[in-house]
């Protein structure tokens, strides 16, 4: 008999020489395990992730803009407060008292229809909930209220229904999500609050319905609640799953539905980890290495996704809170590259699932997490900036593909709101809801592109196209976030003006059917060129006068107030030899001052 087969930590056969064998099927991942990353002196290695990636690039941009152009950038992406557990926002985004809403009465057919709506959304595996189980709960509910054709759906009215509170909470959370997808927003919010009330009063033993309830509530808060609320629900679901022991199930005898939900919890834990820059709650040693084998056998089409999520988790474990060397960063980047390769080549070559798309977004965002801190370093800034630019371009391209229907439709609405029926439908039909972390990723990507343009690593055509995409995506995000996005959009427009970029042609190519008014509204500066110049020139002159020690380099510069008046267009066009001072001004400002020649 030959030597027994050896497998590495992610299940690949190892050759006699000790190297993992490269699989013949490209759908099976071939990635060096992250566990091999070691440090000679780990206590001396720097923390890989020290701060929020957006804050890092914003500070880099702010410092560079202030020192080079005298412009002070102010852009704080603080997530708006939303309190779904105590108030129910109306469609106008105004808070309404829970008690002010009328009671909800549903018959059996209506409840089955709302559940069928979820089936249409979760038709492919992995599914969040067993749809058949939800239909059974409806039948049990109406068997108890056999004399009624419709019943009041509320926490108070259903407490004597005979069903366990965790099962009732699951049913109402599912009906809330089904109501949201059916465009009945006030019903959805009321049902969500009732589901929360029922679950908070559940005192029974650990149960699968309790885990499922928390996860469905998490899915709802992604669309209507805050990032913190969504994360807390997911963490509670993970703890409940661990208490129930799902993470230690025997794959030969476990219920695939339970393991399927745990896989989704693992995945959502990863994007929550990214949003908060914290280590993931689920680590590789928290679950059996073969936990998902039974799920792979039951649904072979999920094999690649399972491997992707496991590797995704390995990457996040080593990015957040770990001490890493330059070598380990390169190792992680190699893994990220192979994960992207395993998903597929260009996006249009094969049909991507929603989870494939999310994994791609995670991987490109990880590249930014790894490299943004080094784009201002003395030795690695060129390679880091090149990687960041490519990651930012891919992120913006993927988001544009996700939101393409909404982008095209929103070109008819200069001020997009959820009250527009056409935008409502498109927002609901989108399988990936708009979230605040998307706002941060889009803005971060835009800042990376602008910084690369300033450093000469991106052409004006490239910068204009991807900044135009960023503004369109933020415009779509306003359907949910409304005026909360005025600051990032305004800051981005001021940076565009400071850089003398013309994004109008790029917008026209992206939206060939858009009106002139829409293009103008998206492309226009939040403040006029003259106002930006006047505000920045005082600091600019002070910085430049400190930097230039030789008077000959300054030449005979016009008086300070005279220059500002000329920039604002308020002075007569007197003789002014602009070319004499062209070498004194930073290149972007030469373009800005072209109107005073």
N, C-alpha and C positions, 0 to 999 in steps of 0.2 A: 504494500500500500504506500501511496505517496504521502508526503508530509501534509498535515491538515492545512486547510486554507486559513490564512490569517486575514483579518479585516481591520481597517483603521477605524478611528472613532466615528466616522460618518458612514461606515458600512461599505467601503470599497475594498476590493481584493488587493492584497499586497504582494508584489513580485518577490521572488527569492532574494533579490538584492536589497529588499527593504523599501523600495519605492512603490507608491500606489500605482496600480495599473490604470491606464487611461481607458475609460469605457468606450466601446465602439459606438454606442448610441449617444448622440449629443444631447438627447433629452435628459440623460442621467448626468448629474453634476459631477465634475471633477475639480475638487478644490482642496488645497492644502489646509489641514485643520488648524484653526486659530490657536489651539492649545499648545502648539509647538513654539509659540512666541515666548522667548525667555529673555531676561535681562541679567547682565553681570551683577549689577547692583541696583535692584529694583527700587530701593528707597531713594536713590539719587535721580531716577528717571522722572521727567516732568509729567504732570497730569495731562492726559491727552486732550480732554475737554474741560476747560476752565470756566467758560462762560457761554451764554447764548450766542449762536452763530450770527444771528441778525445783529446783535449788539456789537459783536466784534467788527463786522464789516462796516456798520454804521460809524463806529468810532474811527476806523481807518479812513473812511470817506471824509468824515468831519475834520480830522486832523490835516489831511492832504488839502482839502478845499480851503481851510483857514490859512494854512501856511503858503499855499500857492496862489490862491485867488482872493483871499480875504473874505470868503463867504462862510457864514456860521450856519451849519446844518442843525436843524432841530426836528427830530422824527422819533417819537416814542410810540411803539406799537403795543399799547396796553389793551388787552382784550376788554371789550365792553361787558358790563355786568348784566347777567341774565339770571332771574330767579324763578325757575320753572316749578320749584317745589312749594312756593308760597304764593305766587301770582301767576296769572295766565295772560301773557301778552296777546293783545288783539292783533288783527291783520295790520293795523296802523302802527304796530310796535309800541302801543301805549299799554300800560299795565291795567288790568281789570281785576276786580276782586273775584276770587273763586266762587263765592256765594252769589254773585250777581248773574252767573250764567244759568240758563234754564237746564232743567234735568234732561238727561238723554234717555230716550226709550228706543229700543231696538227689538225687532222681531227675529225669529230664527233665520229667515232668509237673508236679512241684512247682515247678520253676524257672520254667516257662512260666506257671504260675498266679500266682506272685508278680509276674512282669512284667505280667501282665494286670491285677493289682491297681493297678499304676501307671497303666496305660492308663485305668482307670476314674477315677483322680484327674486325669489330664492329658488327658482326652478332647478338650477344647477347646484351640484354639491361644490363646496360645503355649505350646508344650510344651518341657519342659526337655531331653528326650532323644528321639531317634528310637526308638520302641518296636520297630519292625521290626528295627532294628540289634541291639537286645538279644536278640531271638529268634534272630537269625542267630548271635550269639556262643554262645548255648546249644547250637545245633546243631553248631557247630564244636567246642565243648568235648566233646560226647558222641561226635562222630566220632573224636576222638583217643582217648577211653576207650571204644571201641566194644564192648569185652567186658564192661563193667560197666553194671549197671542203675542204680546210684546211686554217686555219687562224693563224696569228702570235699571240702568247700568251705572251704579255708583257704589262707593265703598260701604256706605251706610245701608243701602237697600239690599245688598247681596251678602251681608254677613251671616244671615241665617239660611243660606242657600244649601247648606250641607256639604259644600266643597271646601277643601282645605284652603286657607288664606293664600298660601304660596301659589296654588294652582289658579285661584281667582286673580291674583296679581299678575300672573303670566298671561292669562286670557285678556285682561284689560290692557296690559302693556302692548300685546299683539294687536288688539283692536285699535289702540291709539296710533300705532304705526300704520296700520291699514287705513285708518281715517286720514292720516297725513298724506299717504299716497293717493287717496281718493279726493284730495283737495278740501277736506272738511277740517280746517285747522282748529276752530274753536272746540269741536268735539274731541279732536286729537289731544289737545292740551288738557281738557277736563279729564279724559280717560287716563292720561298719564299721571295726573295728580292723584286720582282715585287708586291707580295701581300702586303708586308709592305709599299711599296711606295703608292699603291692605298689607303690603309687604312689611312695612314698619311694625305692624301688629302681629306678624307671624312669629310664634314662639316655639314651633315644633322642631324636630330633629333635622339635621342636614338632609336636603332632598334635591333631586335634579331639577325639579320645577323652580326651586329657589334660585339656583345658578342661572337657569335659562331666563328667569324674570329679570335679574340684574343685567344680563347681557342685552336683552331686548330694550330695556330702559336706557342702557348705554347707547344703543343705536338711535333711539329717539332723541337723546340729548345732543348727539352729534349734529342733528338738524335744527334743534330748537334751543338747546341749552348752552352752557359754557364748557370750555375745555376742561376746567377743574372738575366740574360735575360729571362729565363723561368719564374722566380718568378714575374718579373715586368709585363710580359704579362698577367699572371694569376691575379695579383692584378688589372690591368686595366680592365680585363674582369669582375671581381667581382664588381668594381665600376660602370661599364656600366650596369651590371645586376641590381644593386640596383637603379641606375638612371631610368632604365626602369620599376622598381617595381616588378620584378619577385619574389623577396623574400617576397612580401606581397600578392601574388596571392591568390584568393579564390580557394581552392582545388576542389570545386564542379563545377567550370566553367572554370578553367585554362587549357591551352594547356599542356598536359603531356610532350611534347618534351621540352618546356621551363623549366619546373621544373626538368626534367631529366638532362638538361645541368647544372642547378644550383646545383644539387646534386654532379655532377662531379667537378664543381668549388669548392664546399665545401671540397671535398676529396683532390683535388690537393693543395688547400690552406693549408691543414694539413701537407702534406709532405714538402711543402715549408717552413712552420713554423719550422719543425724539422731541415731542412738543415741550417737555419739561426739563430736558437735558439731565435726566436722572437714569441710573441703572434700571434695567427692566425688572419687573417683579418676578417673572418666571425666568429661572436660569436653567441651563442645560442639565444640571444635576438634580433639578426638582422633579423630573419625570423619567420614567423608565426609558432606556435607549430604544427599546422595541415597542414603545407604546402605540405608535401610529402604524405598525405593520398590518394589523387587522383592518384598519381603515384603507390602507393601500390595496389590500386584497379585495375588499368589498367594492372599492371604486378605483380601479387602476388608473383612470384619467387624472386622479389627484396626486399621483406619485411625485411628479415634478414639483407641484405646489408645496407638498409636504417638505421636500428637501430644501426648497427655497426658503420656507419659513424657518426651518431649523437653522440654516446657515445665516439667515437674517438675524436670528437671535444670538448666534455666536458672535457676529460682528458687533452688535449693540453691547453685548456683555463686555467686550474689550475696548469699546470706544468710551463708554461713560464710567467715570470713577476709577479707571485703571491707569497705572503708570506705564508709559510706553516710550520706546526709543524710536529713532528714525527708521531703523530696520523693521520694527513692528508695524509702523505706518505703511511702509511699502508692502509688507505681507498682507495687511488688511486690504489695501488697494488692489492687490492681486486677486484676493477672494472676491471683492466687489466686482471686478472686471469679469471674472468667470461666471458669477451669478447672472450678470447682465447678458453674457453670451448664452447661458443656458436657457434664458427666457425666450430668446429669439432675436433675429437680426432686425432690420428696419421694421418699424411698427406695422406697416401695411402688408408684410409678407405672410403673416398668419393672423388668425383672429385671437386677440388677447382677451383673457378673462379679466374681470374687475380686479381680482387679486394679483394677477400678473402685473397689471398697470401699477398697483400700489407698491409692489415689490420694486419695480423700476424706480418709482419716485423715491422710495426709501434709500435705494442704493446710490442714486445721484445726489441725494441730500447728504448721505454719509460722506461722499467725496468732499462736499463743501465743509462739513464738520471737521474733517481731517485736515483740510488744506487752507481754509480761510485764515486761521491763526498765523500762517506762515507767509501770507502774500505781502507782508510788509517787512519780512526778515531780510537780513543782509545777504544771505547765501542761497536760500531756496525760493526766493520770491518769484523768479521767472517760471520755474517748473510748477510751483504751487498755483500761480495765477493762471497758467495755461490749463491746468486741470480744473480749476474753479470755473473758468470761462466755459469750457465744454460741458461741465455738469450743469451750470446755470442755463445754457442754451437748451440742453436736453430737458431739463425740468420745465422750462417755459413752453417748449414744443409739445411735451406730453400734456400739460395743462390746457394748452390751446386745443389739442385734439379732444380732450375730455369735454371742454366747454364750447366746442365749435357751434353747436346749435344755439346755445344761449348767446354766444358772441354775435352770431349772424342776426338773431332776432333783436338783441338789445340795441343794434344800430338804429332802430326806429325810435328809441327812447333815450333822449339826452339825460333825463333824470330817472334812472331805473328804480322801480319800487316793486315790492311784492304784490301791490294792488293791481298791477297789470296782469290780466288773465293769461295772456300768451307767455309771459315770463314765469308766472306761477307754474304752468304746466311743464315748461322746459326744466325748471328748477327741480320739480318733483320727479320728472322722468329721468333726470341725471342720477345714475347709480351711486356716484360719489358726491356727497353733499358739500356745499361750500362751508369751510371751517376757518377759524382764525389762524390755524397753523399754515393753511394755504396762503393766507394774506402775508404771513411772515416769510414764507418760502419765495413767493413771487417778488416781494419787495427786496429780499436778500439777493435774489438772482439779478434783479435790475441794478442794484448797487454794485454788484460784481462786474457787470458789463460796463457800467459807467467808469468805474475805477480802472478797468483794463483799457478803456478808451483813453483815459487820461495818461496812462503809462505807455501808450503806443502799441498795445498788444491786440487791439481790435480796431478794425477799420470803421470809418464813419457809417458806411452802408450796413455793416453788421450791427453796430451799436444802434442805429436808427430802427432797424427791423425788430430787434429783440426788446428794445425799450417800448416800441409801439405795441408789441404783444403784451408786455407787462401792464401797460395802461389799459388795454382792452380787458385783460383778465381782472384787474382791479375794478374796472367799470362793471363787470359782471358780478363781482363779489358785493357790489353795492346793493344788489337786489336783496341781500340779507342784511348787510351791515350798515347801509345807508350813509349818513353823514360821518360815521366813525372813520371812514376811509379818506376824508378830506385832507387830513394831515399827510399821510404817505403819498397820496396822489399829488398834493401840492408841492411837497418836497421833491418828488421825482420830476415834476415839471420845471421847478426852479433849477435843478441840476441839468436838465436838458437845455434850458436857456443859457446857463453858465457855460455849457459845453458847445454852444452854437450848433446843436444838432437840429436838423429839420426832419421831423418824423411824419409830416403830412403825406409825402409820397408813399412811405412804407405802409401807413394806415390805409391809403387808397388801394394799394395792391392786396392787402389782407382782406379788405371789405370792398370789393369792386362795386357793390350796389348801394353803399352808404351815401347818405346825403352830404352836401357840402357843410351844412350846419353841424351835423354830427362829427365829421372829421375835424372841423374847426374847434368844436367844444372839447374833444379829446386832446387835440394837439396844442391848444392855446395854453399859455402860461397862466398860472394862478396870479402872478404879478407881472406887470409889464417889464420888458427888457430894461427900460430906463430905470424903473424902480429897483430892480435887482442890482443894476450897476451902481446906482447911487448908494444903495445900502452897503455894498461890498467894497467900494473904492477907498473909503477912508482907511479901513484896515489894510487894504492892499497896499496903499501908498506908504503906510507906516512900516509894514513888513519889508517892502522893497527898499525903502530908504535905510533900514537897518542892515539889510543884506549887502548892499552895494557900498563898499568902502571907498572906491575910486570915483571922484567927482566927474571924471571924464566920461564914465559910463552912463552917468545920468543925463548929460547934455543940459541944454537949457529947457527945463521942463516947464510947461505952463503952470500958472498958479492953480492951487488945489480946487478952489471954488469954480474957477474958469473951466477946468476940465469936467467937473460934475455938471455944470450948466450945459456944456456942449453935449455931453452924453445924454442929457435929458431933452435935448433939442430945443432949449429955451433961449439960446443966444443966436445972434446973427451969425451967419457963416462967414466969419472973418478969416483972414489968411492963417492957415494952420498946416504946418509941414508934418503930417502924420507919420510919414515914412521915417523921419528922423528919430522917432521914438519906437518904431516897430520892434527893434531888437530888445528894447527894455521891457516890453509887455510879454507876459506868458502867452503862448500860442493861442489858446482859446479866447483870450481877451482881445487879441488882434482882430479876430472875426467879429467879436461883439462891438468893437469900436469902429467898424467899417463905415458907419453912417456919418462920421464926422470928417471924412476926408474932403 
